[in-house]
Amino acid sequence: PTPAPDVPARPRWLGPAGGQFAMPIPPLVKYVILGLLILVEIPIYLKIFGYFNALDTLLTWSFTLPVAMGMVLAPHLAGKLLRNRHMLPVEPVFPHLSAVVMLLWVLGGCLLGYLRQKVLLVCQVDPVTGQSISLVGQLHLSPWTMTCIFTIILLLSGLIAFILGLAEVHPAVAAYRGAVTAREEAEAAYLNAVRAEAEA
């Protein structure tokens, strides 16, 4: 029988990890982190919208959940779109679209942080003395300090989501990896066919 030909050794592509590619962040880990970011923001929005809809819990949650998801997923999708812009036919549009989304997200985060500060600093009435009290005022914190705290929390969560959107393999690298995989599968199928013919 004719011996099967040996596969010639090819030099590996001198890319990431010596040609062995891997996702920067596994998709499952990415989805878990995004879910945790949404959970972090929910209490902030719950207090904001709960102040305006104190008697309607369903309406409060109807505002809270979409806003929390939008404030995390919008920057994430903007980062993902920016990373994969070369894979799409109208690529000059997408960087500008991502910039507009991020601008709206920053404005939304600043306004929501300001609203959270206003709700938190609302004076409460002491049931014993009947006088207005402010729990935050006792800490000697200015309104701008509280606004900055909540705004930074919201913007930091969105920035993490944006980075997760960017944390993908470059489209050219992904295409190269797909081509290498297809070639290796074709070579394996060819060698198996040659081996079966030789053993027949």
N, CA, C and O of each residue as an XYZ file, in Angstrom:
800
protein
N       0.827     -1.206      0.000
C       0.000      0.000      0.000
C       0.861      1.255      0.000
O       1.956      1.289      0.561
N       0.329      2.277     -0.646
C       1.057      3.545     -0.729
C       0.953      4.294      0.583
O      -0.155      4.535      1.061
N       2.082      4.672      1.183
C       2.003      5.409      2.465
C       1.401      6.788      2.261
O       1.590      7.429      1.227
N       0.670      7.223      3.280
C       0.046      8.555      3.229
C       1.123      9.630      3.313
O       2.076      9.498      4.081
N       0.977     10.681      2.534
C       2.005     11.746      2.567
C       1.981     12.472      3.900
O       0.941     12.625      4.539
N       3.157     12.908      4.288
C       3.267     13.676      5.526
C       2.888     15.135      5.266
O       3.098     15.671      4.178
N       2.325     15.755      6.297
C       1.960     17.166      6.183
C       3.220     18.004      6.356
O       3.890     17.893      7.383
N       3.561     18.846      5.372
C       4.774     19.675      5.530
C       4.587     20.691      6.641
O       3.501     21.242      6.825
N       5.647     20.927      7.369
C       5.599     21.894      8.472
C       5.593     23.303      7.913
O       6.456     23.670      7.115
N       4.621     24.086      8.335
C       4.525     25.473      7.888
C       4.897     26.405      9.031
O       4.578     26.121     10.186
N       5.559     27.501      8.730
C       5.828     28.489      9.803
C       4.528     29.133     10.246
O       3.696     29.512      9.421
N       4.363     29.251     11.541
C       3.155     29.863     12.083
C       3.189     31.367     11.846
O       4.253     31.983     11.785
N       1.983     31.946     11.714
C       1.880     33.397     11.570
C       2.337     34.073     12.851
O       1.911     33.680     13.937
N       3.190     35.077     12.748
C       3.742     35.735     13.928
C       2.761     36.796     14.414
O       3.013     37.994     14.291
N       1.660     36.349     14.957
C       0.643     37.251     15.480
C       0.457     37.027     16.968
O       1.377     36.568     17.645
N      -0.722     37.346     17.487
C      -0.973     37.163     18.923
C      -0.764     35.728     19.354
O      -1.274     34.805     18.720
N      -0.027     35.537     20.415
C       0.204     34.214     21.005
C       0.786     33.239     19.988
O       0.454     32.054     20.008
N       1.643     33.721     19.108
C       2.286     32.832     18.160
C       1.331     32.188     17.183
O       1.576     31.070     16.730
N       0.236     32.872     16.843
C      -0.714     32.327     15.880
C      -1.881     31.623     16.516
O      -2.832     31.276     15.816
N      -1.854     31.395     17.811
C      -2.968     30.760     18.512
C      -3.880     31.860     19.047
O      -3.491     32.616     19.937
N      -5.089     31.945     18.504
C      -5.976     33.047     18.826
C      -6.954     32.655     19.913
O      -7.340     31.492     20.036
N      -7.342     33.624     20.685
C      -8.355     33.424     21.714
C      -9.082     34.748     21.916
O      -8.501     35.818     21.733
N     -10.364     34.669     22.296
C     -11.114     35.875     22.573
C     -10.519     36.597     23.765
O     -10.155     35.951     24.747
N     -10.407     37.940     23.708
C      -9.877     38.671     24.871
C     -10.695     38.404     26.134
O     -10.134     38.207     27.212
N     -12.011     38.397     25.997
C     -12.902     38.097     27.117
C     -13.953     37.114     26.617
O     -14.639     37.409     25.638
N     -14.102     35.967     27.249
C     -15.122     34.997     26.808
C     -16.512     35.621     26.815
O     -16.819     36.408     27.711
N     -17.361     35.293     25.844
C     -18.702     35.902     25.778
C     -19.508     35.725     27.050
O     -20.194     36.653     27.478
N     -19.438     34.538     27.667
C     -20.220     34.309     28.877
C     -19.797     35.259     29.996
O     -20.641     35.821     30.693
N     -18.480     35.434     30.163
C     -17.981     36.365     31.185
C     -18.435     37.791     30.869
O     -18.785     38.550     31.773
N     -18.429     38.147     29.594
C     -18.859     39.480     29.179
C     -20.326     39.722     29.537
O     -20.677     40.788     30.044
N     -21.181     38.729     29.273
C     -22.607     38.882     29.575
C     -22.849     38.963     31.083
O     -23.720     39.705     31.537
N     -22.084     38.207     31.844
C     -22.232     38.260     33.297
C     -21.841     39.646     33.817
O     -22.527     40.203     34.674
N     -20.744     40.202     33.303
C     -20.311     41.531     33.742
C     -21.347     42.583     33.375
O     -21.636     43.468     34.181
N     -21.911     42.502     32.174
C     -22.938     43.456     31.769
C     -24.160     43.357     32.680
O     -24.742     44.372     33.060
N     -24.544     42.125     33.029
C     -25.667     41.951     33.947
C     -25.401     42.559     35.309
O     -26.287     43.169     35.909
N     -24.171     42.393     35.799
C     -23.815     42.973     37.096
C     -23.811     44.500     37.042
O     -24.209     45.157     38.004
N     -23.363     45.063     35.923
C     -23.377     46.526     35.783
C     -24.803     47.067     35.807
O     -25.065     48.118     36.392
N     -25.717     46.348     35.172
C     -27.124     46.761     35.202
C     -27.668     46.697     36.618
O     -28.398     47.591     37.047
N     -27.313     45.639     37.350
C     -27.780     45.520     38.733
C     -27.227     46.632     39.619
O     -27.902     47.088     40.543
N     -25.995     47.070     39.335
C     -25.410     48.154     40.128
C     -26.192     49.461     39.944
O     -26.350     50.236     40.887
N     -26.671     49.693     38.735
C     -27.337     50.961     38.447
C     -28.811     50.971     38.849
O     -29.389     52.041     39.040
N     -29.418     49.813     38.977
C     -30.859     49.753     39.264
C     -31.232     50.515     40.536
O     -32.201     51.273     40.493
N     -30.526     50.367     41.678
C     -30.941     51.115     42.881
C     -30.935     52.628     42.700
O     -31.764     53.327     43.282
N     -30.004     53.138     41.897
C     -29.953     54.586     41.669
C     -31.208     55.046     40.934
O     -31.843     56.024     41.330
N     -31.560     54.341     39.869
C     -32.740     54.728     39.094
C     -34.021     54.456     39.868
O     -35.016     55.163     39.712
N     -33.984     53.432     40.695
C     -35.181     53.101     41.471
C     -35.529     54.238     42.430
O     -36.702     54.566     42.606
N     -34.520     54.834     43.043
C     -34.764     55.968     43.940
C     -35.236     57.193     43.168
O     -36.095     57.937     43.642
N     -34.669     57.406     41.970
C     -35.060     58.581     41.179
C     -36.523     58.488     40.760
O     -37.316     59.388     41.038
N     -36.873     57.398     40.092
C     -38.232     57.269     39.565
C     -39.235     56.944     40.663
O     -40.424     57.229     40.522
N     -38.757     56.341     41.768
C     -39.658     56.077     42.891
C     -40.144     57.354     43.543
O     -41.237     57.393     44.108
N     -39.330     58.407     43.467
C     -39.747     59.686     44.058
C     -40.920     60.286     43.286
O     -41.805     60.906     43.876
N     -40.922     60.101     41.969
C     -41.987     60.674     41.143
C     -43.208     59.757     41.050
O     -44.301     60.217     40.719
N     -43.031     58.467     41.338
C     -44.135     57.509     41.235
C     -44.200     56.664     42.504
O     -44.190     55.435     42.445
N     -44.267     57.334     43.643
C     -44.193     56.618     44.919
C     -45.363     55.662     45.111
O     -45.225     54.654     45.803
N     -46.501     55.960     44.516
C     -47.692     55.141     44.732
C     -47.889     54.094     43.648
O     -48.824     53.297     43.727
N     -47.045     54.080     42.656
C     -47.203     53.128     41.541
C     -45.880     52.384     41.342
O     -45.002     52.843     40.611
N     -45.753     51.252     41.992
C     -44.506     50.472     41.911
C     -44.256     49.953     40.503
O     -43.119     49.945     40.031
N     -45.322     49.519     39.833
C     -45.160     48.982     38.477
C     -44.627     50.049     37.528
O     -43.752     49.773     36.707
N     -45.149     51.260     37.637
C     -44.667     52.342     36.781
C     -43.210     52.683     37.095
O     -42.428     52.986     36.194
N     -42.856     52.630     38.377
C     -41.464     52.896     38.760
C     -40.515     51.897     38.125
O     -39.489     52.283     37.565
N     -40.849     50.616     38.208
C     -40.006     49.584     37.606
C     -40.038     49.655     36.080
O     -39.064     49.292     35.421
N     -41.154     50.123     35.517
C     -41.246     50.258     34.059
C     -40.273     51.308     33.540
O     -39.801     51.213     32.407
N     -39.972     52.306     34.359
C     -38.955     53.290     33.991
C     -37.557     52.799     34.354
O     -36.603     53.005     33.603
N     -37.443     52.151     35.506
C     -36.119     51.799     36.036
C     -35.400     50.782     35.160
O     -34.251     51.002     34.777
N     -36.053     49.681     34.839
C     -35.384     48.607     34.102
C     -34.942     49.023     32.696
O     -33.791     48.775     32.337
N     -35.807     49.646     31.885
C     -35.323     50.060     30.553
C     -34.179     51.074     30.612
O     -33.245     51.003     29.813
N     -34.250     52.016     31.556
C     -33.183     53.018     31.650
C     -31.872     52.360     32.081
O     -30.813     52.669     31.535
N     -31.942     51.449     33.063
C     -30.733     50.759     33.516
C     -30.112     49.939     32.392
O     -28.893     49.940     32.216
N     -30.950     49.241     31.637
C     -30.425     48.446     30.517
C     -29.882     49.349     29.414
O     -28.832     49.062     28.838
N     -30.591     50.442     29.117
C     -30.129     51.335     28.060
C     -28.819     52.028     28.392
O     -27.973     52.205     27.515
N     -28.640     52.425     29.660
C     -27.424     53.127     30.056
C     -26.201     52.213     30.073
O     -25.070     52.699     30.088
N     -26.411     50.906     30.069
C     -25.296     49.952     30.006
C     -25.118     49.412     28.588
O     -23.996     49.322     28.090
N     -26.223     49.055     27.945
C     -26.122     48.432     26.628
C     -25.790     49.440     25.528
O     -25.152     49.079     24.539
N     -26.213     50.700     25.684
C     -25.908     51.694     24.642
C     -24.404     51.886     24.456
O     -23.933     51.795     23.322
N     -23.623     52.148     25.511
C     -22.173     52.255     25.292
C     -21.532     50.939     24.880
O     -20.541     50.930     24.150
N     -22.095     49.826     25.348
C     -21.541     48.528     24.944
C     -21.707     48.309     23.445
O     -20.765     47.905     22.763
N     -22.897     48.576     22.938
C     -23.136     48.404     21.504
C     -22.344     49.420     20.690
O     -21.909     49.118     19.579
N     -22.152     50.629     21.237
C     -21.326     51.623     20.543
C     -19.886     51.132     20.408
O     -19.275     51.276     19.349
N     -19.348     50.554     21.476
C     -17.998     50.003     21.408
C     -17.903     48.824     20.460
O     -16.924     48.683     19.727
N     -18.919     47.978     20.476
C     -18.929     46.812     19.583
C     -19.022     47.243     18.131
O     -18.354     46.678     17.265
N     -19.853     48.247     17.867
C     -19.992     48.764     16.510
C     -18.701     49.415     16.030
O     -18.314     49.268     14.871
N     -18.045     50.131     16.925
C     -16.781     50.767     16.566
C     -15.701     49.736     16.286
O     -14.890     49.912     15.377
N     -15.687     48.662     17.065
C     -14.669     47.627     16.871
C     -14.859     46.884     15.552
O     -13.881     46.551     14.882
N     -16.101     46.626     15.178
C     -16.392     45.830     13.985
C     -16.764     46.699     12.785
O     -17.433     46.227     11.866
N     -16.337     47.962     12.784
C     -16.759     48.869     11.716
C     -16.237     48.440     10.348
O     -16.868     48.743      9.336
N     -15.098     47.741     10.288
C     -14.524     47.353      9.005
C     -15.232     46.154      8.389
O     -14.988     45.817      7.230
N     -16.104     45.510      9.150
C     -16.825     44.357      8.630
C     -18.109     44.758      7.919
O     -18.736     43.921      7.269
N     -18.512     46.011      8.028
C     -19.804     46.450      7.515
C     -19.601     47.336      6.290
O     -18.564     47.988      6.165
N     -20.595     47.368      5.373
C     -20.386     48.079      4.103
C     -20.370     49.596      4.214
O     -19.791     50.254      3.350
N     -20.975     50.173      5.230
C     -21.024     51.636      5.351
C     -20.171     52.076      6.535
O     -20.646     52.806      7.406
N     -18.932     51.643      6.570
C     -18.070     51.851      7.730
C     -17.805     53.314      8.069
O     -17.595     53.594      9.250
N     -17.796     54.291      7.125
C     -17.550     55.681      7.550
C     -18.634     56.233      8.467
O     -18.389     57.185      9.207
N     -19.830     55.647      8.427
C     -20.939     56.166      9.219
C     -20.831     55.751     10.682
O     -21.190     56.523     11.572
N     -20.341     54.549     10.938
C     -20.444     53.964     12.270
C     -19.587     54.642     13.332
O     -20.041     54.734     14.473
N     -18.378     55.125     13.040
C     -17.667     55.880     14.080
C     -18.431     57.118     14.528
O     -18.446     57.445     15.715
N     -19.065     57.808     13.583
C     -19.847     58.991     13.948
C     -21.092     58.596     14.741
O     -21.480     59.285     15.684
N     -21.712     57.482     14.351
C     -22.882     57.004     15.085
C     -22.504     56.612     16.507
O     -23.237     56.909     17.451
N     -21.365     55.947     16.662
C     -20.895     55.576     17.999
C     -20.606     56.819     18.837
O     -20.891     56.844     20.035
N     -20.040     57.848     18.209
C     -19.741     59.093     18.939
C     -21.034     59.771     19.404
O     -21.093     60.295     20.517
N     -22.068     59.762     18.557
C     -23.340     60.369     18.941
C     -23.969     59.602     20.102
O     -24.476     60.205     21.047
N     -23.934     58.269     20.026
C     -24.486     57.447     21.108
C     -23.758     57.726     22.414
O     -24.393     57.878     23.458
N     -22.433     57.796     22.369
C     -21.663     58.047     23.580
C     -21.927     59.445     24.140
O     -21.955     59.634     25.356
N     -22.121     60.427     23.250
C     -22.424     61.782     23.713
C     -23.768     61.824     24.439
O     -23.890     62.427     25.505
N     -24.773     61.176     23.847
C     -26.084     61.119     24.497
C     -26.004     60.364     25.823
O     -26.677     60.713     26.792
N     -25.167     59.321     25.849
C     -25.023     58.542     27.087
C     -24.378     59.385     28.188
O     -24.797     59.316     29.343
N     -23.363     60.179     27.841
C     -22.711     61.044     28.833
C     -23.709     62.075     29.365
O     -23.784     62.304     30.572
N     -24.470     62.693     28.467
C     -25.464     63.672     28.906
C     -26.513     63.022     29.803
O     -26.911     63.588     30.821
N     -26.954     61.826     29.412
C     -27.930     61.105     30.236
C     -27.373     60.755     31.602
O     -28.074     60.879     32.606
N     -26.109     60.316     31.654
C     -25.498     59.984     32.941
C     -25.369     61.201     33.848
O     -25.596     61.104     35.054
N     -25.003     62.350     33.273
C     -24.883     63.573     34.090
C     -26.244     64.022     34.619
O     -26.365     64.403     35.784
N     -27.267     63.977     33.765
C     -28.599     64.394     34.206
C     -29.171     63.445     35.255
O     -29.804     63.886     36.214
N     -28.950     62.149     35.075
C     -29.464     61.189     36.056
C     -28.709     61.304     37.378
O     -29.303     61.150     38.445
N     -27.401     61.575     37.313
C     -26.666     61.810     38.549
C     -27.147     63.051     39.276
O     -27.211     63.076     40.505
N     -27.485     64.084     38.508
C     -28.018     65.312     39.110
C     -29.386     65.058     39.743
O     -29.662     65.530     40.846
N     -30.242     64.309     39.040
C     -31.561     63.988     39.599
C     -31.443     63.173     40.879
O     -32.192     63.389     41.832
N     -30.496     62.229     40.898
C     -30.317     61.412     42.112
C     -29.888     62.289     43.277
O     -30.319     62.065     44.408
N     -29.064     63.264     43.025
C     -28.649     64.192     44.077
C     -29.824     65.013     44.578
O     -29.964     65.211     45.785
N     -30.669     65.492     43.681
C     -31.811     66.303     44.074
C     -32.797     65.496     44.920
O     -33.351     65.995     45.900
N     -33.005     64.230     44.516
C     -33.921     63.370     45.286
C     -33.334     63.069     46.660
O     -34.058     63.036     47.655
N     -32.026     62.849     46.715
C     -31.397     62.498     47.979
C     -31.404     63.671     48.961
O     -31.510     63.468     50.170
N     -31.290     64.902     48.440
C     -31.206     66.068     49.306
C     -32.565     66.677     49.640
O     -32.632     67.748     50.243
N     -33.637     66.010     49.256
C     -34.956     66.513     49.636
C     -35.087     66.484     51.158
O     -34.820     65.460     51.787
N     -35.492     67.589     51.738
C     -35.613     67.669     53.195
C     -36.771     66.798     53.676
O     -37.845     66.769     53.075
N     -36.525     66.097     54.767
C     -37.547     65.257     55.380
C     -38.028     65.919     56.673
O     -37.318     66.719     57.282
N     -39.231     65.572     57.070
C     -39.827     66.160     58.261
C     -39.640     65.214     59.441
O     -40.018     64.044     59.372
N     -39.061     65.717     60.513
C     -38.889     64.935     61.730
C     -40.260     64.704     62.370
O     -40.947     65.670     62.699
N     -40.672     63.444     62.555
C     -42.006     63.182     63.111
C     -42.169     63.650     64.552
O     -43.292     63.824     65.023
N     -41.071     63.854     65.246
C     -41.148     64.271     66.655
C     -41.224     65.795     66.759
O     -42.126     66.336     67.398
N     -40.275     66.478     66.131
C     -40.202     67.942     66.244
C     -40.973     68.667     65.148
O     -41.320     69.839     65.291
N     -41.236     67.961     64.058
C     -41.915     68.615     62.939
C     -41.028     69.532     62.138
O     -41.522     70.279     61.293
N     -39.736     69.498     62.375
C     -38.797     70.360     61.649
C     -38.218     69.611     60.450
O     -38.142     68.383     60.432
N     -37.817     70.384     59.465
C     -37.196     69.796     58.275
C     -35.750     69.415     58.588
O     -35.005     70.191     59.188
N     -35.375     68.227     58.178
C     -34.011     67.743     58.406
C     -33.453     67.199     57.098
O     -34.201     66.787     56.211
N     -32.166     67.205     56.996
C     -31.474     66.646     55.839
C     -30.365     65.739     56.341
O     -29.402     66.203     56.952
N     -30.504     64.440     56.081
C     -29.509     63.476     56.565
C     -28.152     63.704     55.911
O     -27.114     63.565     56.558
N     -28.162     64.057     54.619
C     -26.892     64.303     53.927
C     -26.265     65.592     54.426
O     -25.041     65.710     54.485
N     -27.104     66.563     54.788
C     -26.572     67.824     55.288
C     -25.776     67.652     56.560
O     -24.865     68.433     56.836
N     -26.112     66.632     57.342
C     -25.366     66.383     58.568
C     -23.938     65.910     58.290
O     -23.071     65.987     59.161
N     -23.704     65.426     57.088
C     -22.354     64.989     56.712
C     -21.537     66.124     56.120
O     -20.357     65.953     55.817
N     -22.168     67.289     55.954
C     -21.493     68.467     55.415
C     -20.966     68.210     53.998
O     -19.840     68.575     53.659
N     -21.807     67.575     53.187
C     -21.472     67.324     51.787
C     -22.256     68.298     50.913
O     -23.446     68.525     51.134
N     -21.587     68.864     49.933
C     -22.247     69.811     49.041
C     -23.061     69.058     47.999
O     -22.778     67.892     47.722
N     -24.068     69.704     47.417
C     -24.844     69.056     46.349
C     -23.987     68.619     45.171
O     -24.238     67.569     44.580
N     -22.972     69.416     44.821
C     -22.121     69.039     43.699
C     -21.298     67.789     44.010
O     -21.004     66.998     43.113
N     -20.930     67.611     45.265
C     -20.208     66.390     45.637
C     -21.069     65.168     45.409
O     -20.601     64.173     44.855
N     -22.336     65.229     45.833
C     -23.237     64.107     45.635
C     -23.527     63.878     44.157
O     -23.628     62.735     43.711
N     -23.662     64.965     43.397
C     -23.883     64.823     41.953
C     -22.702     64.121     41.295
O     -22.884     63.234     40.461
N     -21.491     64.521     41.674
C     -20.292     63.904     41.093
C     -20.190     62.432     41.457
O     -19.788     61.614     40.630
N     -20.547     62.090     42.677
C     -20.454     60.696     43.117
C     -21.342     59.811     42.258
O     -20.882     58.801     41.726
N     -22.616     60.182     42.117
C     -23.548     59.350     41.353
C     -23.251     59.384     39.864
O     -23.414     58.379     39.173
N     -22.814     60.537     39.365
C     -22.474     60.622     37.946
C     -21.278     59.744     37.615
O     -21.266     59.059     36.591
N     -20.275     59.765     38.483
C     -19.093     58.928     38.249
C     -19.457     57.450     38.275
O     -18.938     56.676     37.471
N     -20.339     57.046     39.183
C     -20.763     55.642     39.244
C     -21.428     55.235     37.935
O     -21.122     54.180     37.380
N     -22.341     56.075     37.443
C     -23.056     55.751     36.212
C     -22.118     55.746     35.004
O     -22.188     54.850     34.163
N     -21.245     56.747     34.923
C     -20.335     56.822     33.775
C     -19.288     55.721     33.821
O     -18.889     55.208     32.775
N     -18.838     55.351     35.009
C     -17.852     54.275     35.121
C     -18.447     52.945     34.667
O     -17.783     52.167     33.982
N     -19.688     52.687     35.043
C     -20.351     51.451     34.596
C     -20.465     51.426     33.076
O     -20.205     50.402     32.445
N     -20.858     52.566     32.489
C     -20.979     52.617     31.034
C     -19.641     52.482     30.326
O     -19.560     51.858     29.269
N     -18.585     53.064     30.902
C     -17.262     52.937     30.292
C     -16.776     51.490     30.310
O     -16.146     51.026     29.360
N     -17.070     50.789     31.388
C     -16.713     49.363     31.433
C     -17.457     48.605     30.341
O     -16.880     47.753     29.666
N     -18.746     48.920     30.168
C     -19.531     48.280     29.108
C     -18.963     48.624     27.730
O     -18.932     47.774     26.841
N     -18.514     49.871     27.554
C     -17.918     50.288     26.277
C     -16.643     49.510     25.996
O     -16.421     49.057     24.873
N     -15.805     49.356     27.017
C     -14.560     48.606     26.848
C     -14.856     47.137     26.530
O     -14.143     46.516     25.742
N     -15.897     46.589     27.137
C     -16.280     45.208     26.827
C     -16.706     45.077     25.369
O     -16.476     44.047     24.736
N     -17.334     46.139     24.839
C     -17.694     46.103     23.426
C     -16.481     46.135     22.516
O     -16.486     45.530     21.444
N     -15.440     46.840     22.939
C     -14.204     46.890     22.157
C     -13.355     45.635     22.309
O     -12.518     45.346     21.455
N     -13.562     44.891     23.385
C     -12.694     43.741     23.705
C     -13.073     42.526     22.871
O     -13.529     41.508     23.391
N     -12.874     42.657     21.579
C     -13.112     41.548     20.661
C     -11.925     41.432     19.716
O     -11.142     42.369     19.558
N     -11.809     40.284     19.103
C     -10.729     40.073     18.146
C     -10.924     41.008     16.957
O     -12.048     41.210     16.499
N      -9.838     41.574     16.462
C      -9.909     42.435     15.284
C     -10.515     41.652     14.120
O     -10.208     40.472     13.953
N     -11.378     42.292     13.303
C     -12.011     41.569     12.187
C     -11.027     40.883     11.257
O     -11.305     39.787     10.771
N      -9.869     41.511     10.994
C      -8.870     40.887     10.124
C      -8.300     39.631     10.771
O      -8.073     38.625     10.099
N      -8.072     39.698     12.081
C      -7.564     38.525     12.796
C      -8.615     37.420     12.813
O      -8.284     36.247     12.636
N      -9.874     37.784     13.024
C     -10.946     36.791     13.018
C     -11.064     36.122     11.644
O     -11.273     34.913     11.552
N     -10.929     36.922     10.576
C     -10.991     36.351      9.225
C      -9.810     35.415      8.973
O      -9.959     34.355      8.365
N      -8.634     35.828      9.451
C      -7.454     34.970      9.296
C      -7.640     33.648     10.040
O      -7.315     32.579      9.523
N      -8.164     33.739     11.249
C      -8.384     32.533     12.038
C      -9.377     31.610     11.351
O      -9.190     30.393     11.330
N     -10.450     32.196     10.781
C     -11.426     31.377     10.066
C     -10.816     30.699      8.855
O     -11.108     29.536      8.576
N      -9.954     31.432      8.121
C      -9.313     30.851      6.943
C      -8.361     29.722      7.334
O      -8.311     28.688      6.667
N      -7.601     29.923      8.426
C      -6.683     28.878      8.894
C      -7.455     27.636      9.317
O      -7.057     26.518      8.992
N      -8.544     27.823     10.030
C      -9.359     26.683     10.463
C      -9.924     25.926      9.267
O      -9.901     24.696      9.238
N     -10.436     26.669      8.270
C     -10.993     26.019      7.078
C      -9.915     25.251      6.314
O     -10.164     24.154      5.815
N      -8.711     25.836      6.226
C      -7.622     25.161      5.524
C      -7.207     23.883      6.243
O      -6.995     22.850      5.608
N      -7.092     23.952      7.568
C      -6.698     22.765      8.323
C      -7.752     21.670      8.229
O      -7.410     20.490      8.144
N      -9.021     22.043      8.244
C     -10.074     21.041      8.089
C     -10.032     20.407      6.704
O     -10.221     19.198      6.564
N      -9.781     21.231      5.669
C      -9.690     20.693      4.312
C      -8.490     19.748      4.176
O      -8.595     18.698      3.541
N      -7.355     20.121      4.772
C      -6.175     19.259      4.719
C      -6.426     17.949      5.448
O      -6.025     16.885      4.976
N      -7.094     18.022      6.608
C      -7.382     16.799      7.352
C      -8.307     15.889      6.554
O      -8.113     14.674      6.527
N      -9.318     16.476      5.899
C     -10.223     15.664      5.094
C      -9.493     15.028      3.913
O      -9.750     13.873      3.571
N      -8.582     15.779      3.290
C      -7.812     15.250      2.167
C      -6.911     14.100      2.604
O      -6.851     13.067      1.936
N      -6.206     14.277      3.731
C      -5.319     13.219      4.219
C      -6.101     11.978      4.618
O      -5.645     10.858      4.387
N      -7.261     12.161      5.208
C      -8.089     11.004      5.558
C      -8.535     10.259      4.312
O      -8.580      9.029      4.301
N      -8.867     11.006      3.257
C      -9.280     10.354      2.011
C      -8.117      9.599      1.373
O      -8.290      8.485      0.879
N      -6.913     10.218      1.387
C      -5.738      9.548      0.838
C      -5.392      8.296      1.635
O      -5.039      7.265      1.062
N      -5.497      8.391      2.984
C      -5.190      7.250      3.829
C      -6.181      6.119      3.595
O      -5.798      4.951      3.538
N      -7.448      6.470      3.461
C      -8.457      5.420      3.211
C      -8.237      4.761      1.861
O      -8.412      3.551      1.718
N      -7.850      5.566      0.860
C      -7.574      4.990     -0.477
C      -6.367      4.089     -0.435
O      -6.344      3.050     -1.094
N      -5.344      4.476      0.344
C      -4.119      3.676      0.400
C      -4.349      2.361      1.136
O      -3.726      1.349      0.816
N      -5.242      2.375      2.121
C      -5.509      1.165      2.890
C      -6.509      0.244      2.223
O      -6.694     -0.892      2.660
N      -7.160      0.721      1.162
C      -8.176     -0.087      0.486
C      -7.520     -1.206     -0.328
O      -8.216     -1.993     -0.969
